[in-house]
Amino acid sequence: MLLKDTLSSLHFFSSLADEELDLLASFSSVSSYTNGYVIHYEKQESGLLLFLLEGVAKAYKIDKHNNEIFLHYIYAPSLISDISNLKKEKLLLFSNVSLVEDSKVLAIDYKKFKEFFLAKGHLCIEFVNEMIGKSNQLQSLINREFIFSSVAKVAMMLHNDLDMFNSLKRSEISLILNIQPETLSRVLNRLKRDDIIDSKNAKIIVLNKEALLSVYEE
């Protein structure tokens, strides 16, 4: 697929005219990376605006004891970069981002993007929507870590990240949700008893999405 076609296939750029897509493609590139590759590290500055075209990535931070603190998954197609200040020429990276499967990443020269698009009023609404989305992710993180019960944490992951839940070991899920493995097992058994989920071939199946959603939104 031509780079121009790749750009036009993303909802973020769907409002651009043909000549604008040509311009954007002139300072953009697409690269393929393997599972485990670190896209960027926290607290660094980047001159690239990054989009995940294919695959899955995870955002995380490292605490003072060198422990990984999981934040959220990033699913294609979506923006990888953090946007906190439109006035600066570079993007400040809030978290580490690494790939959890082979992926393709779109990189756009951020300085030129600002000059030719944002400064002229193009794609500003799309940018604001992305900033709102990042804010919602932060709100979900706060809920998960400081407000939600163990049951709500598990229910939220099952509702939002079922495929990832089924691809991970139970010990890995426990670390992500910051709960004990025994607690995870009790929660899953409770949800099964309530006929909200079931399991088949060691994979979780959601039987009642509305009930699952109500567990962590009540």
Backbone bond lengths (Angstrom), bond angles and torsions (degrees), N, CA, C in turn:
res aa  C-N    CA-C-N  psi(-1)  N-CA   C-N-CA  omega(-1)  CA-C   N-CA-C  phi
1 M - - - 1.467 - - 1.527 109.98 -
2 L 1.320 116.76 133.70 1.454 121.11 177.43 1.527 109.87 -65.07
3 L 1.342 115.80 150.59 1.454 120.75 -179.09 1.527 110.90 -58.18
4 K 1.319 116.57 -40.07 1.464 120.86 178.96 1.532 110.82 -60.27
5 D 1.323 116.76 -41.39 1.466 120.86 178.43 1.516 111.02 -67.41
6 T 1.327 116.45 -37.10 1.466 120.81 176.85 1.518 110.67 -61.07
7 L 1.318 116.54 -44.82 1.468 121.07 179.28 1.527 111.33 -63.26
8 S 1.314 116.83 -44.45 1.468 120.68 -177.38 1.523 112.00 -67.51
9 S 1.350 116.84 -23.00 1.465 120.11 -179.92 1.523 112.55 -77.02
10 L 1.333 117.48 -16.50 1.461 121.27 178.46 1.522 110.47 -83.50
11 H 1.312 116.49 132.74 1.467 121.13 -178.99 1.525 111.20 -58.09
12 F 1.333 116.14 -34.63 1.464 121.11 -178.23 1.533 111.64 -56.33
13 F 1.341 116.86 -35.41 1.462 121.16 -175.37 1.533 113.34 -107.83
14 S 1.315 117.87 11.08 1.464 121.49 -173.59 1.524 113.80 -65.94
15 S 1.338 117.76 -19.65 1.468 120.72 -178.05 1.536 112.58 -86.33
16 L 1.335 117.97 -6.62 1.461 120.89 -175.86 1.529 111.71 -76.16
17 A 1.336 115.02 144.45 1.458 121.17 176.02 1.527 109.29 -76.43
18 D 1.317 115.55 167.75 1.458 121.59 -175.68 1.533 112.04 -58.00
19 E 1.323 117.13 -44.71 1.468 120.03 -179.03 1.529 111.74 -69.89
20 E 1.325 117.21 -29.19 1.462 120.46 176.83 1.527 110.62 -70.19
21 L 1.315 117.03 -36.11 1.460 120.85 176.36 1.521 110.93 -65.80
22 D 1.345 116.32 -37.21 1.466 120.34 176.26 1.523 110.58 -62.39
23 L 1.318 115.99 -42.98 1.463 120.84 179.14 1.520 110.60 -63.56
24 L 1.311 116.81 -47.01 1.461 121.12 -179.54 1.529 111.15 -61.56
25 A 1.306 116.48 -41.27 1.470 120.60 179.93 1.524 112.14 -63.22
26 S 1.354 116.67 -26.20 1.462 120.40 -177.44 1.527 112.88 -68.51
27 F 1.328 117.71 -20.50 1.475 119.14 176.68 1.540 111.08 -127.41
28 S 1.346 114.62 36.79 1.458 121.50 176.12 1.519 110.26 -129.45
29 S 1.325 116.17 161.91 1.460 120.99 177.52 1.525 109.35 -153.45
30 V 1.332 116.38 158.21 1.461 122.58 177.77 1.522 108.64 -122.43
31 S 1.342 116.07 133.35 1.466 120.91 179.39 1.523 109.79 -130.28
32 S 1.328 116.01 149.49 1.462 122.49 176.73 1.529 109.47 -104.32
33 Y 1.333 116.55 138.92 1.453 121.56 -179.28 1.527 109.42 -134.20
34 T 1.311 116.31 156.14 1.460 121.34 -179.16 1.532 111.13 -94.47
35 N 1.311 114.54 163.30 1.461 122.23 177.89 1.529 110.49 -53.31
36 G 1.350 116.73 132.21 1.456 122.20 179.00 1.517 114.65 97.02
37 Y 1.326 117.08 -12.22 1.465 120.05 -179.47 1.534 110.15 -66.83
38 V 1.320 116.58 134.64 1.464 121.52 178.94 1.532 108.81 -89.98
39 I 1.320 115.94 116.09 1.471 121.70 -178.48 1.520 110.67 -70.80
40 H 1.319 116.45 -45.58 1.468 120.03 175.49 1.519 110.49 -161.44
41 Y 1.332 115.44 165.62 1.450 122.75 -178.73 1.529 110.92 -111.46
42 E 1.319 116.05 151.14 1.455 121.09 -178.55 1.532 111.56 -65.30
43 K 1.318 115.36 153.02 1.462 125.76 175.93 1.527 113.56 72.01
44 Q 1.323 117.53 2.19 1.455 120.11 174.56 1.529 109.68 -88.36
45 E 1.324 115.55 164.92 1.459 120.71 172.82 1.519 108.58 -107.85
46 S 1.314 116.29 146.03 1.462 120.51 -178.09 1.515 110.61 -132.73
47 G 1.321 115.72 141.60 1.455 121.35 175.84 1.517 111.92 -95.78
48 L 1.342 116.79 11.00 1.461 121.33 -177.72 1.523 111.43 -118.71
49 L 1.312 115.24 136.90 1.457 122.40 171.79 1.525 106.50 -95.43
50 L 1.341 117.71 119.72 1.455 121.96 -170.81 1.524 112.50 -111.17
51 F 1.318 115.48 135.96 1.466 122.64 174.67 1.529 108.79 -123.47
52 L 1.306 116.42 138.01 1.464 121.08 174.35 1.527 108.17 -86.72
53 L 1.327 116.39 116.01 1.469 121.65 -177.67 1.524 112.04 -89.91
54 E 1.320 116.04 -40.90 1.459 122.40 179.83 1.520 108.53 -141.85
55 G 1.349 116.18 145.56 1.453 120.38 175.89 1.514 114.05 100.83
56 V 1.322 115.50 -165.09 1.469 122.99 -178.50 1.523 108.86 -139.32
57 A 1.326 116.77 140.41 1.462 122.43 176.30 1.526 109.05 -127.91
58 K 1.308 115.78 165.71 1.467 119.16 174.82 1.516 109.15 -129.13
59 A 1.324 114.66 143.03 1.460 122.28 175.26 1.526 107.92 -101.83
60 Y 1.327 116.42 135.67 1.457 119.95 -178.41 1.524 109.61 -155.32
61 K 1.330 115.42 163.58 1.448 121.52 175.39 1.524 108.89 -124.43
62 I 1.316 117.07 164.06 1.464 122.70 178.64 1.525 108.54 -116.39
63 D 1.349 116.61 126.75 1.461 119.25 -179.31 1.527 110.92 -84.14
64 K 1.326 116.35 -178.47 1.475 120.90 -174.65 1.519 112.53 -67.67
65 H 1.337 116.88 -15.82 1.461 120.74 178.34 1.530 111.24 -98.23
66 N 1.329 115.72 12.00 1.467 122.40 178.95 1.523 113.00 68.39
67 N 1.332 116.00 25.65 1.456 120.84 176.10 1.522 109.83 -92.16
68 E 1.311 116.37 142.34 1.460 121.08 178.94 1.525 109.93 -81.98
69 I 1.333 116.33 129.59 1.464 121.88 176.64 1.516 108.08 -111.57
70 F 1.313 116.28 109.35 1.464 121.42 -177.78 1.530 110.69 -69.30
71 L 1.335 116.56 136.50 1.459 121.70 177.99 1.524 111.05 -107.19
72 H 1.333 117.26 -62.83 1.461 120.20 -179.92 1.524 109.49 -168.09
73 Y 1.326 115.13 165.64 1.454 121.37 174.75 1.527 109.97 -93.33
74 I 1.320 115.70 153.21 1.464 122.35 176.56 1.529 106.83 -119.49
75 Y 1.314 116.25 119.98 1.456 121.02 -177.51 1.527 110.32 -108.06
76 A 1.328 115.19 140.97 1.467 120.22 178.04 1.526 110.26 -74.61
77 P 1.330 116.54 147.81 1.461 127.03 -7.10 1.530 110.26 -90.37
78 S 1.302 117.51 130.39 1.468 120.10 178.70 1.518 110.37 -162.83
79 L 1.326 114.90 166.78 1.457 121.71 179.80 1.525 110.27 -74.80
80 I 1.321 116.62 134.61 1.465 122.12 175.22 1.524 110.51 -92.23
81 S 1.322 117.36 -44.47 1.465 122.74 -172.46 1.521 112.72 -63.36
82 D 1.332 115.20 147.05 1.462 121.72 173.15 1.522 109.02 -87.91
83 I 1.330 115.69 136.61 1.460 121.17 -179.49 1.520 108.15 -120.46
84 S 1.306 117.26 109.58 1.461 120.43 -177.43 1.523 113.11 -122.28
85 N 1.334 117.19 -19.34 1.465 120.12 -177.10 1.525 109.21 -151.13
86 L 1.332 116.12 114.22 1.462 120.48 -177.56 1.527 112.87 -78.73
87 K 1.320 118.55 -10.00 1.461 121.37 -176.89 1.529 112.92 -82.58
88 K 1.326 117.14 -26.26 1.457 120.00 -175.74 1.523 111.73 -81.91
89 E 1.329 115.12 153.86 1.463 121.16 -178.23 1.527 112.49 -80.15
90 K 1.336 116.51 -17.69 1.458 120.06 179.29 1.524 110.14 -127.28
91 L 1.333 114.99 160.04 1.454 121.61 -178.90 1.525 109.73 -97.06
92 L 1.326 116.54 130.79 1.459 121.59 175.94 1.520 108.61 -86.72
93 L 1.336 116.53 127.10 1.461 121.33 -174.10 1.524 110.10 -89.41
94 F 1.320 116.13 118.91 1.464 122.38 -176.51 1.519 112.13 -77.28
95 S 1.325 117.30 -32.32 1.462 120.75 -173.33 1.518 111.68 -140.61
96 N 1.323 115.11 168.28 1.457 120.96 167.70 1.524 107.78 -78.72
97 V 1.321 116.70 146.41 1.458 120.74 175.93 1.521 108.25 -133.91
98 S 1.323 116.74 122.30 1.465 121.21 177.25 1.519 109.53 -128.56
99 L 1.316 116.23 157.86 1.460 121.59 -177.76 1.523 110.57 -87.11
100 V 1.314 116.40 141.56 1.460 120.75 177.11 1.524 110.84 -109.06
101 E 1.315 116.46 2.67 1.455 122.70 169.78 1.526 108.28 -160.05
102 D 1.331 117.03 163.91 1.463 120.03 178.81 1.523 109.77 -55.77
103 S 1.334 116.82 134.62 1.468 120.33 -169.89 1.524 112.07 -144.52
104 K 1.338 114.96 165.38 1.460 122.19 172.24 1.523 108.35 -120.37
105 V 1.328 115.28 138.17 1.463 121.29 -175.66 1.527 109.96 -127.19
106 L 1.324 115.66 132.83 1.458 122.92 174.70 1.520 108.76 -93.83
107 A 1.337 117.05 128.42 1.469 122.35 178.60 1.522 109.54 -117.70
108 I 1.332 116.24 128.98 1.467 122.63 -178.43 1.523 108.91 -123.31
109 D 1.323 116.58 133.48 1.457 121.46 176.29 1.530 108.52 -62.21
110 Y 1.333 116.90 110.61 1.463 121.06 -172.04 1.524 112.72 -67.58
111 K 1.343 117.20 -37.64 1.463 120.31 -179.89 1.525 110.95 -62.62
112 K 1.320 116.71 -44.62 1.459 120.67 178.89 1.525 110.94 -69.52
113 F 1.337 115.74 -35.71 1.464 119.88 177.91 1.528 110.76 -61.30
114 K 1.324 116.03 -41.79 1.462 120.00 177.53 1.534 110.90 -65.45
115 E 1.322 115.91 -42.97 1.468 121.10 -176.19 1.523 112.28 -65.62
116 F 1.315 117.13 -45.76 1.462 120.95 -172.66 1.530 114.28 -92.49
117 F 1.346 116.95 -14.83 1.455 118.29 -176.86 1.535 112.71 -125.55
118 L 1.310 118.60 -64.21 1.458 120.16 -176.00 1.522 112.15 -61.68
119 A 1.324 117.64 -41.78 1.466 121.34 -178.80 1.529 112.09 -64.78
120 K 1.314 116.74 -21.28 1.468 122.03 -179.79 1.528 112.40 -102.17
121 G 1.332 115.30 8.97 1.461 119.71 176.08 1.514 114.80 84.36
122 H 1.333 117.62 8.87 1.461 120.74 179.73 1.528 110.33 -91.01
123 L 1.314 116.17 137.71 1.458 124.09 175.69 1.532 113.59 66.47
124 C 1.307 117.85 15.21 1.472 120.59 179.51 1.530 111.66 -67.02
125 I 1.334 116.02 -40.98 1.464 119.68 178.75 1.520 110.11 -63.14
126 E 1.334 116.19 -42.92 1.456 120.31 178.53 1.531 110.95 -61.17
127 F 1.325 115.94 -38.54 1.465 120.30 179.12 1.523 111.03 -66.03
128 V 1.332 115.93 -43.33 1.471 120.40 178.70 1.525 110.16 -62.33
129 N 1.324 117.04 -41.19 1.464 120.22 178.51 1.523 111.35 -61.69
130 E 1.334 116.36 -38.87 1.463 119.81 177.53 1.529 111.20 -65.56
131 M 1.329 116.56 -38.84 1.461 120.37 177.90 1.522 111.00 -64.92
132 I 1.335 116.47 -38.47 1.463 120.62 176.45 1.519 110.00 -64.34
133 G 1.331 116.09 -41.10 1.456 120.46 178.54 1.520 111.98 -61.24
134 K 1.339 116.72 -41.78 1.459 120.82 177.43 1.530 110.84 -64.59
135 S 1.326 116.10 -37.00 1.460 120.51 177.53 1.524 110.74 -64.68
136 N 1.324 116.71 -40.02 1.468 120.81 178.06 1.527 110.95 -64.85
137 Q 1.340 116.22 -36.77 1.456 119.85 176.54 1.519 110.92 -62.41
138 L 1.329 116.39 -41.08 1.460 120.97 178.73 1.523 110.27 -64.37
139 Q 1.338 116.48 -40.82 1.462 120.48 178.40 1.528 110.77 -62.34
140 S 1.340 116.61 -41.51 1.462 120.61 178.34 1.519 110.69 -63.68
141 L 1.343 116.09 -38.65 1.455 120.52 178.50 1.520 111.33 -63.59
142 I 1.320 117.00 -44.11 1.466 121.25 178.82 1.524 110.33 -61.97
143 N 1.337 116.09 -43.94 1.465 119.77 177.79 1.521 111.04 -59.82
144 R 1.337 115.62 -45.96 1.462 120.04 -176.40 1.524 111.87 -63.92
145 E 1.323 116.87 -42.22 1.454 120.16 -173.17 1.526 114.14 -85.22
146 F 1.326 117.86 -31.34 1.462 119.56 -170.82 1.527 114.88 -120.00
147 I 1.315 118.34 -15.86 1.461 119.84 -174.00 1.520 112.49 -119.35
148 F 1.314 117.67 -43.89 1.461 121.27 -173.61 1.526 112.21 -67.98
149 S 1.337 114.70 145.85 1.453 121.37 170.12 1.526 108.86 -76.87
150 S 1.316 116.98 172.11 1.464 120.73 177.97 1.519 111.26 -59.42
151 V 1.320 116.23 -39.42 1.464 120.86 179.56 1.527 110.42 -63.25
152 A 1.321 116.72 -43.32 1.462 121.00 -179.61 1.522 111.25 -66.08
153 K 1.341 117.20 -38.70 1.459 120.78 178.71 1.522 111.35 -60.53
154 V 1.330 115.69 -47.25 1.462 120.43 -179.14 1.522 110.29 -65.82
155 A 1.329 116.62 -43.37 1.469 120.84 -179.59 1.518 111.35 -61.11
156 M 1.333 117.39 -40.13 1.459 120.66 -179.78 1.525 110.87 -64.97
157 M 1.341 117.05 -42.07 1.459 119.31 179.71 1.525 111.04 -67.44
158 L 1.317 117.00 -39.09 1.464 120.15 178.21 1.519 111.30 -64.76
159 H 1.314 116.42 -35.92 1.464 120.86 -178.73 1.523 111.54 -75.28
160 N 1.332 116.81 -41.52 1.462 120.80 -172.68 1.529 114.22 -96.42
161 D 1.339 117.09 -26.43 1.472 120.58 -172.61 1.530 111.21 -137.08
162 L 1.329 117.11 48.08 1.465 120.51 -175.17 1.527 112.31 -61.14
163 D 1.333 117.52 -45.17 1.465 120.03 -179.59 1.525 110.93 -60.84
164 M 1.333 116.50 -41.95 1.457 119.88 179.18 1.530 110.37 -67.58
165 F 1.329 117.13 -40.11 1.467 121.84 177.76 1.525 109.86 -55.83
166 N 1.326 116.08 -45.29 1.466 120.56 -177.31 1.527 113.05 -74.31
167 S 1.313 117.51 -17.15 1.466 120.11 -179.88 1.523 112.58 -89.91
168 L 1.334 117.15 -12.04 1.465 121.58 -176.16 1.522 111.64 -101.93
169 K 1.341 114.87 157.52 1.453 120.48 172.02 1.525 108.55 -74.56
170 R 1.321 116.13 153.67 1.466 120.07 179.89 1.533 111.40 -60.28
171 S 1.325 117.38 -34.12 1.467 120.59 178.41 1.518 111.13 -65.24
172 E 1.344 116.64 -36.92 1.465 120.89 178.16 1.517 110.90 -67.90
173 I 1.317 116.50 -40.24 1.470 120.81 178.60 1.526 110.06 -63.90
174 S 1.318 116.58 -40.82 1.465 120.53 179.01 1.519 111.57 -60.68
175 L 1.347 116.85 -39.67 1.459 120.57 178.12 1.522 110.84 -66.75
176 I 1.316 117.05 -42.31 1.458 121.68 179.98 1.529 110.64 -60.66
177 L 1.336 115.96 -44.15 1.464 120.49 -175.69 1.525 113.05 -88.97
178 N 1.340 116.15 -4.33 1.467 120.94 179.00 1.530 111.43 59.58
179 I 1.334 114.98 46.50 1.462 120.98 175.33 1.528 108.41 -133.12
180 Q 1.324 116.77 163.13 1.455 121.05 179.36 1.535 110.29 -76.19
181 P 1.342 118.07 147.62 1.466 121.07 177.47 1.534 112.57 -55.12
182 E 1.344 116.66 -37.52 1.464 120.10 179.01 1.525 110.93 -64.54
183 T 1.328 115.36 -36.48 1.465 119.76 178.86 1.525 109.72 -67.47
184 L 1.321 117.06 -41.35 1.462 120.76 177.86 1.526 110.72 -58.86
185 S 1.319 116.83 -43.89 1.466 120.65 179.68 1.525 111.14 -62.92
186 R 1.330 117.04 -41.82 1.471 120.43 179.59 1.526 110.84 -64.00
187 V 1.330 116.27 -41.08 1.462 120.16 -179.58 1.526 110.58 -64.48
188 L 1.327 116.92 -45.02 1.466 120.61 179.66 1.531 110.52 -61.85
189 N 1.315 116.90 -41.47 1.466 120.52 178.55 1.529 111.04 -64.20
190 R 1.326 116.59 -38.40 1.467 120.24 178.49 1.524 111.03 -64.39
191 L 1.331 116.25 -44.28 1.460 120.37 179.59 1.527 111.25 -65.37
192 K 1.329 116.46 -32.20 1.468 120.23 175.70 1.518 110.56 -68.15
193 R 1.329 116.97 -44.54 1.472 120.99 179.48 1.522 111.41 -60.62
194 D 1.328 116.23 -32.59 1.465 121.09 -179.91 1.529 112.29 -84.73
195 D 1.347 116.01 5.02 1.474 121.95 179.65 1.531 112.89 59.41
196 I 1.319 115.63 32.53 1.465 120.72 176.69 1.522 110.16 -92.24
197 I 1.343 116.19 -35.30 1.463 121.36 177.28 1.517 109.46 -133.94
198 D 1.309 115.47 168.95 1.461 122.40 172.18 1.524 106.46 -146.95
199 S 1.314 117.32 176.30 1.459 120.87 177.82 1.522 110.07 -133.12
200 K 1.324 115.22 145.30 1.459 122.15 178.39 1.515 108.46 -147.18
201 N 1.321 116.15 124.78 1.473 121.57 -177.44 1.526 111.36 53.59
202 A 1.335 115.36 43.41 1.470 123.42 177.97 1.522 113.16 66.79
203 K 1.333 118.05 15.06 1.461 122.64 177.84 1.526 109.55 -114.00
204 I 1.320 115.84 141.77 1.463 121.02 179.13 1.524 110.06 -82.19
205 I 1.324 115.63 135.99 1.464 122.75 175.98 1.527 107.89 -119.25
206 V 1.310 116.62 130.74 1.462 120.58 178.26 1.531 108.93 -87.23
207 L 1.322 116.17 121.56 1.468 121.69 -179.34 1.517 112.13 -93.11
208 N 1.325 116.13 -30.62 1.468 120.30 -175.62 1.534 108.82 -139.79
209 K 1.337 116.46 94.31 1.463 121.21 -176.98 1.523 112.07 -65.20
210 E 1.344 116.26 -37.60 1.466 119.55 -178.77 1.528 110.76 -64.58
211 A 1.325 115.90 -42.78 1.461 119.88 179.35 1.512 111.40 -66.82
212 L 1.336 116.50 -37.48 1.470 121.08 178.16 1.519 110.17 -64.18
213 L 1.318 116.38 -43.31 1.464 121.24 178.97 1.528 110.85 -62.33
214 S 1.318 116.61 -39.68 1.469 120.55 -177.16 1.519 112.03 -67.73
215 V 1.332 116.82 -22.65 1.470 120.24 -179.28 1.508 111.44 -63.06
216 Y 1.343 118.11 -38.17 1.466 119.44 -177.89 1.537 113.44 -109.05
217 E 1.313 117.25 1.32 1.470 119.17 175.97 1.522 112.49 -108.70
218 E 1.313 116.80 -4.30 1.472 119.27 -178.40 1.512 110.91 -72.15
